[in-house]
Amino acid sequence: MTRYDRTCVLAQGEHSFLTEPFSYAYYAKAEALTQKDLDELDSRGLLIRYENATPELITKLQEGAKKTPQLQKVFKKYFEDF
């Protein structure tokens, strides 16, 4: 498995988090976190908050999740209805 999954290429400016000319969604490292998990990370100062993604960026990431061979099957089911 290659580290760079070119299923969803993201360009600088599509979100403030993206500072390189091109980035890739890293579906292979997807993990499920509960609200409790997020609250714990936040309380420990380990959660970095950015502005919300645009609807267009969310759609792009969802479409990539449906197409990538690198997303675990357990997560693929969440994207069936998009």
BELBEL-V774987 format. One record per residue. RES is the residue in three letters. SS is DSSP state (2 for helix, 1 for strand, 0 for the rest). Layout:
res = (RES & RES)
ss = (SS & SS)
This chain:
res = (MET & THR & ARG & TYR & ASP & ARG & THR & CYS & VAL & LEU & ALA & GLN & GLY & GLU & HIS & SER & PHE & LEU & THR & GLU & PRO & PHE & SER & TYR & ALA & TYR & TYR & ALA & LYS & ALA & GLU & ALA & LEU & THR & GLN & LYS & ASP & LEU & ASP & GLU & LEU & ASP & SER & ARG & GLY & LEU & LEU & ILE & ARG & TYR & GLU & ASN & ALA & THR & PRO & GLU & LEU & ILE & THR & LYS & LEU & GLN & GLU & GLY & ALA & LYS & LYS & THR & PRO & GLN & LEU & GLN & LYS & VAL & PHE & LYS & LYS & TYR & PHE & GLU & ASP & PHE)
ss = (0 & 0 & 0 & 0 & 0 & 0 & 0 & 0 & 1 & 1 & 1 & 0 & 0 & 0 & 0 & 0 & 0 & 0 & 0 & 0 & 0 & 1 & 1 & 1 & 0 & 0 & 2 & 2 & 2 & 0 & 0 & 0 & 0 & 0 & 2 & 2 & 2 & 2 & 2 & 2 & 2 & 2 & 2 & 0 & 0 & 0 & 0 & 0 & 0 & 0 & 0 & 0 & 0 & 0 & 2 & 2 & 2 & 2 & 2 & 2 & 2 & 2 & 2 & 2 & 2 & 2 & 2 & 0 & 0 & 0 & 0 & 0 & 2 & 2 & 2 & 2 & 2 & 2 & 2 & 0 & 0 & 0)
